[in-house]
């Protein structure tokens, strides 16, 4: 029935009908969220990406309409015409934006039927694998749709911001040369050039630097990147980043620019202001005070170094650690009477995977401690520790003694764990910070050589260049990370723009001249043709959206994500290919 609805334009989205439309005829189209039969009157919650509206099928509207309405089931696709009316007093639904009105249906067209879905779209406890297998159904859920709508708004605000600041959007290649330095490349065999391979880019790093050589002094791109790495829960083999590069700039120029971008995103997407500028914290201070180079600043609980106080303590364990070059550090949890002795024992177990051999604790009383280690300390040592920790009655101090790395790793993670356990974090808080002055290099025990902390094109501080030959571990990088709520959402650096310095860094990284020419020859050549000083940054769009949407997983803000094992359950990829395709590519499966 109602064939006119096949060619009729809808007049409103479901979530847009309001009291101002009272008495109007509307045409709506969408999916059946739920259907309820109340003794002849049939109520249907009709859903589209804007929301839900209640449509009503009254027997008085005609027998044919009512017969058709009885066929409706969950996830059927409908077109309806009806009159908007205010709901009767007491029948409003405050949980719906459209909860003050309903639509009395006069005409109906079932545009398509649906099998019974493999899971209820209202169920929040569905296995993720099932959701990903039927992702086209999972994407109908309002929470996921809202995440993707937010992502779209962030992308639009980003493009608008850079357009207004004189940037040029330039697309860079997806099929490029394999230049492994970091994660593994995804390789693409060439049919034309037998035995040769392209690589999918881990980032547009070299190409955007070449754009600076070309005179495009303000570039941006929202771009896909690919890394064939061992995946963690918050990573994807293909991801999207907001990529930026500028010439004739300093670190401060880039940080100020990106603070403006974040401000615009918050204004456009949340109607909310951000305090500027974001705090700048050196890498040394971040690790020293928070145990991590991506500190969560939404709460306090800084790490305090007690090594000087403990150097001659009667507690042998602490004294011996310090004598061997280690440190003793502590964090303080304020007024946490809720932590039982069992909780404290569990916290000692929590730090073991981070290398700690134990966790000492002290509950602060008026004149002493309740603590297994209290008996080992002189009263003046207790007083000094209390003073250093600014501890008050009811606080608990947690101590770890070991190498600097283990102490930072253990207490840095314990700090986050306690903040969650003690509800110290306000979920709506958004705290940005910049981490600066990273080491340029770190020594890899696996590869037995120095590797880049960020990437090999990062410029060292000019005053540190002389240390490359003698103390490369002390060279500081002109690099910076943007951190939001304890997650690194972006990173960048001032780049090397001189061939001699770039060749020197390659040498320190253990690359021979032939290796450097083979992997990066075209970049080295370009650096000889008047390359300007330049730098940039890349911000992870997926991770940024996840944090702003307060989603539990990065997969909840990507339309068609892979599993943690890099599989697409929807399309069954990766999959085998026809033998003829392999023959054309001169490949053989071993």
N, C-alpha and C positions, 0 to 999 in steps of 0.2 A: 504494500500500500504506500501511498504518499510518494509517488515517483518523482514529484517536483523536488524532493529533498536531494535527489541525486545531482541536480544541477544548481542547487541553492547554495549561496555563500553563507557561511555561518556569520552571525551578527556579533557574537561575543565569544570570548574564551570562557571556559567554565569558572575560573577563579576571578573573573572580572565582573560578573553580575552582582549588582548591589541594590540597596534600597532606592537609589535614584532611578532605577529601572522599573520600579513598582508600576504595574499596569501595562507594561510594554510587551509586545510580541517579540520573542527572540528565537533564533535558530542556533542550537548548540550541537557540537560533535565531539565525541570522545569515547572513552572506554568505561565499562561498567566496573566500578570499584566494589560495590556490594549491592545486593537486591534484597528487599524485605517485603513480605506479603502480610498486610495487616487486615485480614478479614475482607479481602476484596480490593482495598486500596493498596497499590503497589508503589513502594518507594525505591528509587534507584539513586545511588550516589554516582554521579557521572564525573569522570576525571580526565583532565588533560594536563599539560605541563605547567599550567598556571594555578591549578588547584582543583577543588571538588565543589560541585553544587548538587543539591538534592532536587531531583525531578520526580513528579508525582503523576501516576496513572490512576485516574478516578473512573470507576465503572460508568459514571454518568456521562463520560466523554464519548461513549459509543462502544458497542460490543466488539466490533472488528479491532479497534485499537486495543481493547483489553485482552482479547485473545492473543494478539501479537505480543503484548507486553508480558504475557505468561511464558513466552519462549525465552525471555532474556535470562542469561546466565553471566557469571563472573567473566570479565575480560572480553565480552562481546563488544563490537564497535557499533555505536548508534549515532544516528542523526535525529534530533527531535525539534519540533516547533512547539512553543507554548507561551503562556502568559506568566510574567513574573508577579508574584504576590508576596506581601509580608506574611511571615509565619504567624500563626495564632499565638496569643500571649501564653507564655510558659513552654512553647515548643521550639524556642530558639536554641541553636547549638553554638555555644561560645568557643568551641574548639575549631570552628571553621570560619574563615574570612567571610564566607557567604552565608553564615549561620542564621542571619536574620530574615532570609528570603527563601523561597522555593519556586520552582517552575511547574505550573500546571500544564501537562502535555496535552496537545490537541492532535498532533500528528507524529508518527514514528516511522523510521526506516532502519531496519537492522542491516548495517552495511557489511558486516562480516561476523561470523560466529567464531568461537574459540574452543579448543579442547580444554579440559580441566588442567590448569597450570600445575607443574610439578612441585610447586611450593606456593604458599600464600604470600602475596606481596606485602601483607601486614606483619608477617613473622620476622622478627629481628634476630632469630636464632637459627638461621639457615646456614648450612655449611658453605664456606666460601667456594669450594670446588663446584657445588651444585649451582650456585649463583653465577659463576663464571661460565659454566657450560651453557646456561640459558641466559646469557648476558642481556639479550634483547628484552627479556622479561624483567630482569633485575633493574635495567635502566628505566623501567616504568615507575619504579618506586620514587616517591617525592624526594626522599633524602638524597638519593644519587642524582636525580635530575637537578636538584638545587645546587649540588656541588659543581655540576658541569655548567650550569648557568652562571655561577660565581666565577668559574674559570674563564668563561667567555667574557665576562665583564672585566676581569683583570687584564686579559689580553687586549681588549678594546681600549682600556685606560692606558695601557702601556704604549700602544701604537699612537694614540692621541698625544701622549706626553712627549714622546720622542719626535713626532712630527712637528710639534710646537717648539722644540728646542733645536731645530735645524739638522736633524739626523736624516740619513738616507737609508731606506731599507734595501738591502742587497741579499739575494739568495746565493748561497755557496753550494758546491757540488756534493752529491751523495756518493757518487762513485769517484774515489780518489786513490791516492797512493798509500800503501801500508807504511806507517812510520811508528812502529811500536815503541812506546815510552810511557808505560802506565799499564792500563788494562789491556787485555787481548783485543785485537781487531776482529770484527766480523769480515770474513773474506768472501769475495764474489768472483767466481771463475769467469774468464773471458772466453767466449765462443770463437771470436775472431783471432785473438792472439793466444794460440794454444799453449797451455802450461803457465799462462800469466794470470795475475789476479788483481782485481780492484780491492779496496777496503772501504767499508762504510765508516764515516768519520766519527771518532770519539768526541770531537768538537770541531767547530770551524776555525780553530786557533790559527793555523798557518795562513789560511785564506784571508782571515780578517786582518792579519798583520800585512799581508800583501796588498790589501785594499788601502792600508795606511801609506804604503810605499807609492801607491797609485794616486794619492792625493785626495781620496775620499776621507776627509778628516773626522767625519762623524757618521759612524755606521751602526745599525742595529738590525737584529733579525730575531724572530721567534722561530726556533729551529729544532728539528729532530736530531738527536745524537744517539750513538750506538756503542755499547761496550759489552764484550763477551767475557764477563767476569763472574766469579763465584758470587752468587746473589745473596743479599740479606733481605730481611723482611721489608725494608723500606726502599728497595732499589728495583729498577726495571731494566731489562736489556736495551730497550729503546725509551728515551725520555726526551722531554722538551725543555729547552732553556731560553731565557731572554738574554741574547748575546749582544754585547756592546763593545765598541772600540773607538778611541779618540786619539788624535794627534795633538802635540804641543800642550800637554797637560801634566799635572802632578797627581799624587795620590788624593790630595784633598779635593781637587776638582771632581774626581770620579766619585768620591764618597758623598760629596754635596749633591751631585747630580742624582745619585741613586736614592738619597734621602728624599729628594723631591719626587722621584717616581713612587716611592712607598707612600708618601703623603698623598699623592694624587689617587693612588689605588684605594686608600682608606677613605678619602673623601667621596669618591665616586661609588664605591661598593658598600660602604658602611656609614656614610655621613658622620665620620669620626675624625678628629684631629690627632696627629702624632706630635709628641714633644720633640723638638729639634734643638741642637744636633744630637745624633745618637752617641752614646758613650764610646770613646776610643780606648781600647785596652791592649797593651802589648801582649804578645804571645807569652813572654816570660811571666807577666803578672797574672794572666788568665790561668796558666797551669799552676802557678805558685799559690794562688788564692782560691781557685775553684777546682783544681785537679784536672781540668779539661781545657782544650783550646776552643771549645764551643760552649761557654758557660751559660747556664740558665740564671738570669739575673732577676727573676720574679720573686726571689726570696734571698735571705742572707746566708748565714751558716758558712762563713769563709773558713778556709783552712788556716790554722795558726801554727807556725814553726816553734816548737818548744825545745829544740836541740840544745840551745845555749843553756837553758835552765837544767836540762837533763844530763849535761856532760859529765858531772861528777855525782850523779844520783846514786842512792843506795840500791836502786832497782837495777840489778845486774843486766837484765835483758836489754833495757833501754841504753844503758851505759856502753855495752859492747857493740850495739848497732852503730852508735855515734862514733865510737873509736874506729870502726872499720870503714867509715866514710858515709854511712847512712844517715837518715834523719828520723826524728820523731815529730809527727804533726798530729793535730787534733781538730775536731769540729765540735760545736756545741749545739745541742738541741734544747731549746728553751721551754721551761715549764711543761715537761712531758711526763707527768705522773701516770699517764695512760700506758706507758711502756712497762710491761711486767718483766719478771726475771726470765721467763720463757722467751719473750720478745727479744731481750738482750742477747740471749743465747743464740736465737735465730739470726740476729744481725752478725754475730761472729761467724756463722756459717756462710752468710751472704757474701762476705768479703774474700772468702777462700779462692773462688775462681779468678780473682784479680791478682793473685800472687801473695796475698797477705798470709802470714803464718798464724795470725791471731788478731783479735780486736779487744783491747782493754777498754774499760769504761769506769766512770765514777759518777755517782749520783750526789749532787752537792747538797749538804745539810748546813745547818747554822754554823757549826764549829768543826765539822769533819766531813768525810766522804762515806757513803756506803759503796764499797768497791772491793773486789778481791785483791787489788794491788795497793790499797791504802796503807797497809802495814809496812810497805817498803820505803815510804817517803817520810822525810823529816817534816815537822810542822811548817818550817820556813819554805820548804819546797812546795808543799801544798798551797801555801799562801801565794807564792809566786805564780804557780800554775793558774790558780783562781783569778789572779790579777791579770795575767796575760790573756786568759780566755774571757775576761769580764763576766765571770760566772756568778750566778745568783742562786739562792736556795730554790731547789726544784728542778734546776737544769741538770742535764746529763752531758758529760764530756766523753767523747770517743777518741781513743788513741790508736795509731798504727805506727810501728817502728820497722823500717826496712830501707831498701834502696829508694832513692828519690822517685824513680819511675813507679815502683810498686805502691809506695805511699800515696802518690797522687792518683793513681788508677783506683786504688781501693777506696780512699776517702772521697774522691770525686764522684764515684758511683754510689757510695753510701749516702752522700749528701742528697743526691736525687731520690734515692729510695726512701730516705726519711721524710723528705718533703712531700712525697706522695702519701706515705703512711700517716703522716701527721696533718695532712690536708693544709699544707702551707701555701699551696699555689691556687690563686684565683684563675679559673679557667678562661675568663674573658680578658685577662691581662695579655698585652702584646708588648714585649720588651725586646727592642732591637739593640744590637751593639756591633761595633767594628773591632775585629782582632787584627793587630798589625805587627810588623817586624818579626815575621816568622823566620826560622832558620832557612837558608837557601837550600841546604842539603841535609840529608840524614843517612847514616850508615846502615846498609842492609847486611845483616848477618847471613842471610840466605845467599845473596849474590856476591858477598864479599867485596862490595864497592859502595861508593856514595851514589845515592839516587836523589832526584829532585823532590823536595817537599811538595811543590805544586807542579810545575812542568819545567822543562829545560830552557824555556824562552824567557823566564823570569829574571829581571835585572837585580843584581846585588846592589846594596848600598855602595856608592862610589868609594867611600872611605874604607870599605871592607875588601875591595878587589885584591889588594896586596896579600890578603890572607888566603886566597884560593890556593896558593902553592904550599903554604906552611901549616895553616890551621883551618881547613875548609869547613869544619864543623862549626866554626865561630862566625861564618859569613852570614849576615842578615839579608833577607830578601825584601825587596820593595813590593811586598805582597800584602793582601788584606782579604779577610773573610767577613761576610755579612751574616750575623747570627740572629735568629729569632727564637726566643723561648728555648734556648739550648740546642737548637738545630741549625746547622750550617745551611743557609739557603742560597748562598752565592759566594763566589771567590774570584779574585782577579789579581792583577799585578801591573806594575810598569814593566814594559818589555825591554829586552836587549835590542838596541837598534844599530849596533856596530858589529861588523863581521869579526874583528879581532877578539872582542869580548865573547861573542857567541861561540867562536871556535875554542876559546879557552875553557868555557864552561863545559862544552862537549868533551874536551880532553879530561877535565876533572871527573866527569861522569864515566870515564873509562872507554869512551868511543875513540877508535883510531881515526885518522884522517880519512881513510877509505870508508869507514862506517859512516862518518859524518856526511861525506859526499853522497854516498849511496842513499841514505835516509833523508837528508835535509839539504841536498845540494842546491835545489831551486830556491830555498830560502836564503842560504848563504850567498848565492849569486845576487839575489834581490837586495841584500843589505849593502851591496857595493854601489848601488845607484841612488844615493841621496835619500836614505830612509830617515824620516823624521822621528824624534822622540815620541813614543806613543804608549798607550796602556789601555786596559779595559777590564771587563768583568763579565761573568756569566751567572745569572740567577736561575735556579731551578724552578720552573713554572709549576711542575707537579708538586714539589715539596711545599712551595709557598702557598699554593691553593689548599693543600691538605691542612696546613697549620691554620690558615684563615678560616677554613670551613670547619675546623675542629673535628676533622674526620679521623677515624681510627687507623686507616691504612691508606697508603699512597695509591693503592688500586681503586679506592673509592672516588678518586677525582680524575681517573683516566677512563675514557669511554670503553675501550677494549683492551684491558691490560693482560699481561702474562702472569702466570703463577710464579711463586718463588723459584721454581725450577725452570723458568723461562719457557713454559709451554702455554699455548693458547688452547684452552679446553673447548672453546666455541668452534674454532675452525680445524681443530686437531693438528695444529702445527707445533713443532716441525713434523714433517711426514716424508715418506719415501717418494722418490720421483721415478718416472718411467726410464727404463734402461736406455732408450733412444736419446733422452736428454743428456744422460751421462756420456754417451758416445760422442755427441756433438761437442761436449765440453772437454773431451779427451780425459775424462775422469774414470777411475775405477774404485769401487768400494772394497776396501781391504778388510 
